[in-house]
Amino acid sequence: MADNRNERGPQDRARINIHEDYEVRYWTKALGVSAEELTRAVQAVGVMRDDVARHLGKA
């Protein structure tokens, strides 16, 4: 099923999709980081929310 871009949060809250602006906005606010920090964390540890949060010290 295609992502509904009208939704305010991610479709799958266990994964972070840095290629969708609305997901980047959601996760930067939820994790309290900048888009650049979020992107670097996803590149470092992958797309799983728990791994990214742990990497950022937000676990």
Secondary structure as UniProt FT lines:
FT   TURN            5..6
FT   TURN            13..14
FT   TURN            18..19
FT   HELIX           21..31
FT   HELIX           35..45
FT   HELIX           49..55
FT   TURN            56..57
//
